[in-house]
Amino acid sequence: MAERAARRCCLGWDFSTQQVKVVAVDAELSVFYEDSVHFDRDLVEFGTQGGVHVHKDGLTVTSPVLMWVQALDIILEKMKASGFDFSQVLALSGAGQQHGSVYWKTGAGQVLTRLSPDLPLREQLQACFSISDCPVWMDSSTAAQCRQLEAAVGGARALSRLTGSRAYERFTGNQIAKIYQQNPEAYSHTERISLVSSFAASLFLGSYSPVDYSDGSGMNLLQIQDKVWSQACLGACAPRLEEKLGRPVPSCSVVGAISSYFVQRYGFPPGCKVVAFTGDNPASLAGMRLEEGDIAVSLGTSDTLFLWLQDPTPALEGHIFCNPVDPQHYMALLCFKNGSLLREKIRDESASGSWSEFSKALQSTEMGNGGNLGFYFDVMEITPEIIGRHRFSAENHEVSAFPRDVEIRAVIEGQFMAKKIHAEALGYRVMPKTKILATGGASHNRDMLQVLADVFGAPVYVIDTANSACVGSAYRAFHGLAAGTDVPFAEIVKLAPNPRLVATPTPGASQVYEALLQRYAMLEQRLLSQTRGPPE
Ligand SMILES: O=C(CO)[C@@H](O)[C@H](O)CF
């Protein structure tokens, strides 16, 4: 076999809900190696579905921490067997599913520093966790703890201003509070609490890695302006919590050199740097190379918006996180539950199940849809909390139905206007240099992207984000190599593949949607007041 040319590279890891994935990226920012281990398929003994266990109460959702540990053993052995040259790895970083938490048992830190290179990690860490089934982001069993936390700091809006989000069941502080309340012995035998991201970094480091600012923003514990733990939040969740969390660090920090375990067992160079791991969504923002004023719109089962913000306005909807690549800035995440499943329903009802019919309807109806507006929430929407289908005529009268073509445009315009209105509520503003990056299944429909460009008044690009969290982590590892030089992230990643322009705003679009957006916001408030009473 031809000798593999030496290829200096960085690794990007993603400890996600369903798998552990890795990519190797060379100095030209080309991905030349990728691999993954799927929990359900490759670690059957843990019996997960979609990487998790949904408990009988239907609310508690956990994943076995030793499954994550063993997945790393397997993927490294697969890389070794494939002949991957670990000696070329200059640095590595990674991502973890956000909000999940790992509970290291007293004494585990000593075990981490003394791993034998002759044995796999799973065997040596077997007894290192005080909680074996870790709460993950799909858990919604901590409503009581959320209310307690909001009460402790002066309400939902006060907590949002402090930590970037109101209390959410999946957020780590509330999960820790539940464990302290329901399993105080396990909590007392816990010397360190990690996020999934900092847990993974700890494995590579051979010691406890700190939580980074960006993923730490998903805990309802970190003051996102001062970047320190909120004493009020810590105190409301559990005692002696700060000593178990350690001090948070900037996401671009080099947290140390790789553990000798990996040098001796796999051949990593002793100087291989470990750059702080972060959450999967912040890592994806890095992988998509978002810059100030850009938006990424993931059009999937649920639609997710990633925003780059300089001056955030925390709200009762959405999440503000510290920015993973610029410590002075922020990012925001907005989730819209009624995404592709809703679009597919309307396609079946109003376009005979055909996307080409759906597109023809968008092509044959005018921007602004003659003033007709629709809200389509077949499941309880997250942003905002409304359910049902609500259609309004140009005179703001609620009507029971629209003609087929009008219905189709009303769905798409409504979904995209909601995105712009709630993005602006978080402090986002379209800038002259704004790019909208569209990803996910629906981003293959050019006519939908034309509506997106028209509603936002900005050009829409498509970008391959299949491995965005991994690739973003490898990019952040390269950025870590330049630590201390003040080289901006954008400079480090300028050689990466560029997104492809797909749609630009139709002339006159901003005039049409400026008025429509105001009506949409007013009608949304009307629906909200009908369902939940006057706003806070
Ligand atoms: O809860 C989420 C973000 O707030 C999810 O996107 C998880 O990060 C998925 F792992």
The ligand as a Gaussian input file, in Angstrom:
#p B3LYP/6-31G(d) Opt

LIG

0 1
 O      -31.583000      20.971000      23.394000
 C      -31.009000      21.327000      22.392000
 C      -30.593000      22.737000      22.190000
 O      -31.067000      23.576000      23.238000
 C      -30.685000      20.297000      21.355000
 O      -30.367000      20.909000      20.119000
 C      -29.506000      19.455000      21.820000
 O      -28.332000      20.257000      21.874000
 C      -29.305000      18.299000      20.845000
 F      -28.253000      17.525000      21.239000

